[in-house]
Amino acid sequence: MRLHRMAVTAFGPFADTQTVDFDALAAGGLFLLRGATGAGKSSVLDAVCYALYGTLPGSRPRTRLRSDHAAPDVRTEVVLELTLGGRRLELTRSPEQVRAKKRGQGVTTDKAQTLLREWTVDSGDADGGSWRASSSAHQEIGAEIQQLLGMSREQFCQVVLLPQGGFARFLHAGAPERAELLGRLFDTARFGAVEGWLTERRQQAEKACQAVRGEIGSRLERLREAAGTDDPAPVDVDADGLGWAAQLRVEAREQLAAAESWHRLAVDRRDLAAERARAVEVLADRQQRHRRAVRQAHELEARSGERSAAEARLERARRAEAVAPLLTLHQQALLTQRRLEAAEQQARAALPPAIGDPPGAEQLAAAEHATREELGGLRALLPAEEQFHGNERSRLRLEAERDDAEARRTDAVEWLEQWPGLREQATASLDRAKLATARAEQLDGRLAELRQRCEAAERAESLGNRLSAFEQRELTLRESAAQAHERWLDLRERRLQGMAAELAARLAEGGPCPVCGSAEHPAPARPGPGQVTREQEHQAEQAHRDAVARVETAREDVQELRRQIGSLAAVAGDRPVAELRAAAEQVSAEHAEAQREAAAGLRAQEELDRLQHEQALRSEAAVQAASMLAARTAGLDALAVEQARLAAELERGRSGAVSVAARVAELEPRVELLNQAVAAVREAAAGAAALARAEASARAAAEREGFADPGEAERAALPAAEALRLRSEVEQHRAELARVRTELADADLLAAVRLPAADPGAEQAADRAAEQQLRQAYARVRAAGDRRAALDRLSGGLADELRRLGPLAAEHATVAGLAGLAAGTSSGNRFRMSLETYVLAARLEQVAAAAGARLAVMSQGRYSLAHTDLRARGGGRSGLGLSVLDAWTGQERDTSTLSGGESFFASLALALGLADVVTDEAGGMPLDTLFIDEGFGSLDEDTLEDVLDVLDRLRERDRAVGIVSHVADLRGRIPTQLEVRKGRDGSTLRQHVPG
């Protein structure tokens, strides 16, 4: 990976677009990124990480991407050009941000954007290639970049952006903290997943064994319940369980055979009863059908007269249907004539009274023609009248504009007279604010010092209160240790006094005495009351040692508290806490007042700028208002002449009316009314002639069909629904009469009538009784079959469960052993090292080897790092220990014994070694650009030279190394520099490249 160019806009402390040419910086191999504290050195590295991964490094806040100094309309953006895997890429990222709406008021949110372009070589292009868009999807771009880098964001920040403070903590950290960092970098979660999987498998195997044992007991209980017996299940399942189940199955089969025999007998009885019940039901149905047919025949004969009348009405209606169309035409002509007569009367009534007596159609047409000619002449004058009214509106507008111009000219002149006094007031306010700003800056440093001293004094007072409790605890523990020591000595003395009895207890008949060597023991000593044993003495001795350890721990706690109190007292000074707090509050109030006065300076400057802008606008407004006043006065004079000419012309044309338009509005309705009246008179005459013709045709058709007049034919006609009803009743009467006669002639019905009346109720009762017996028999068969099937099923599963239990128990023992070994809790794991810790220990061993080589160069061969897997104190787990080998003394030292400068270059060596191992783990992606952040201020001149020599070797294979520091000595040693300068309007970047 090689960085070429980066541009940041409105990002972090950078308000405007700042560009970094990494190619120029990397030309010398080693370059310095310098600047004052808080200028934004780390923000340059943040921008690189954000461009690649879309987020900031883990130690940075992730919500403050946008610069507070940027203008509202400037969008935050980072553009990074780099080479990855032989591909020249350009990444552009913009976070989500809020901006003002372009239209209207309020704000809107622009979504985050990510763009990826790739430089492609094109032989036909004059420049040799061009940028081609590759993708704009966040997830797709993130996956592609991570695949090309081969590293996650966490790995990248540890490998490329080497954070020295983090590795100093890693150097002195305990095993859990180291495991957390190494686990993130080397992605050993899969080994932890194996541990979890084994634990889960152990739990599953245990649950499986318990489930099988529970299933065996459940099956025995279910066998007893299925058999319906009260006898308990056998206790020894292996010997008696299967035989007991076989006996239950034999009894169930016997019960099933008896139930099936009784069921067959019930089926035969039910079939016989059902056949007899069906025969009686058929006879009863036939007798009832014959009686019903006789009754219906009498009813149909009684309605024969109604059927004849309906047939006669249908015949007259059929003849009337031939006259119906002409009657319809006559009715339509009559309605049309009435409508046209009403329209004629309405049109005549609408005519104005000046028309006189009701005229004919020709007179009305002549009056319409004369009115139309007069209307045409008046319409020709309408444009002149419209122009007259438009000129009147123009006159009113010009008069309003003339008055407005006069008012604006007067207002501008009055304000300009007040301008010198306003400018003097704003200038005085601005001068006072500048003095307040200088005073606020002076008070800022004083306030920070007082607050630091006050916090130190308060902390020292709090620790002083705790110190007395710690000292009292130490004294108590010392007394307890002394008592434990006295008890131990007392028990030891008592044991020595009774040592003869203890030795006598070991004597054997015929064996030599351990004191005198004699094989005879005439009077061996006997244990006295309160004899002390060796175990009791050892317990007392161990209790004494534990008490001494607790005293030592308490003493170290007291010394640590005293050291902290001394450090805080050196910062706080001799002044009391209350006095320091009062002084800080007073300076804080003065500082706040100065800041408020300084803030007023911004408003004063804004007011001065506004007044100057207002003066320019007022001067221009006065000139424009005077020009407009003269123009509007001239326009009013010309308009008065034009209005006089138009008024004379319109007076001649409107003939006494209010206006020409009013006269036109009066004549237009009259023309329309005359036109409507002419049409209505002519249509009424035509309608009367059509009515006479339709009446003659209807009368002739009625006489042809045998009716005296059209009215009689109209009365004979039937509505369609009524005719359909009558026809349906006649046809239904005929069909029912035929059906009844057919049933009365049926031979089966006649034969059934000759037999005695049937009684189906008795036979149905017998059939129901037989059906009930059949259901009972079937229920017995079903219950016996279910019992046999359940016993067969449960008996078959009982043997399977017994066979399953053995392998499951063996599997549980195996999995439990593996899970304990992988988790580091079994006795076979000597180092109590889990599987994931074992993998991390191997990686840490590689890191220590790679870091040791660089540390030896930095320390001139004195120090090297070594990995240790010694067991931790207190029975803790091992495998992630680090130690320092001192070649001068030949001793192995703890990393906490290194001085500040030694800790720095040891941390740097550890970071570089970790970078090499992570790079190899990620697939060996060449890292041509590295950054090392801070830590060089703790080195002396010779050590700094050795460290720079190691960093200089990193430039092999065309690698560029950027050092992030504000140490002044590095400026002369590293000529290629990227400087970050901070200011009130944001930070800026400046490159210093020699030659």
Secondary structure, DSSP 8 states (H G I E B T S, - for coil): -EEEEEEEESBTTB-S-EEEEHHHHGGGSEEEEEE-TTSSHHHHHHHHHHHHHSS--TTS-SS--B-TTS-TTS--EEEEEEEETTEEEEEEEE--EEEE-SSSSSEEEE--EEEEEEEEE-TTSTTSEEEEEEE--HHHHHHHHHHHH---HHHHHHHTEEEHHHHHHHHH--HHHHHHHHHHHHTTHHHHHHHHHHHHHHHHHHHHHHHHHHHHHHHHHHHHHHHT--S---S-IIIIIHHHHHHHHHHHHHHHHHHHHHHHHHHHHHHHHHHHHHHHHHHHHHHHHHHHHHHHHHHHHHTHHHHHHHHHHHHHHHHHTTTHHHHHHHHHHHHHHHHHHHHHHHHHHHS-GGG-S---HHHHHHHHHHHHHHHHHHHTTHHHHHHHHHHHHHHHHHHHHHHHHHHHHHHHHHHHHHHHHHHHHHHHHHHHHHHHHHHHHHHHHHHHHHHHHHHHHHHHHHHHHHHHHHHHHHHHHHHHHHHHHHHHHHHHHHHHHTHHHHHHTT--TT---TTT--S--SS-----TT---HHHHHHHHHHHHHHHHHHHHHHHHHHHHHHHHHHHHHHH-SS-HHHHHHHHHHHHHHHHHHHHHHHHHHHHHHHHHHHHHHHHHHHHHHHHHHHHHHHHHHHHHHHHHHHHHHHHHHHHHSTTSS-HHHHHHHHHHHHHHHHHHHHHHHHHHHHHHHHHHHHHHHHHHHHHTT-SSHHHHHHH---HHHHHHHHHHHHHHHHHHHHHHHHHT-HHHHHHHHS----HHHHHHHHHHHHHHHHHHHHHHHHHHHHHHHHHHHHHHHHHHHHHHHHHHHHHHHHHHHHHHHHT-STT-TT---HHHHHHHHHHHHHHHHHHHHHHHHTTTSEEEEEE----GGG---S-EEEEEETTTTEEEEGGGS-HHHHHHHHHHHHHHHHHHHHHHTT-----EEEEES-GGG--HHHHHHHHHHHHHTTTTT-EEEEE---THHHHH---EEEEE--TT--EEEEE---
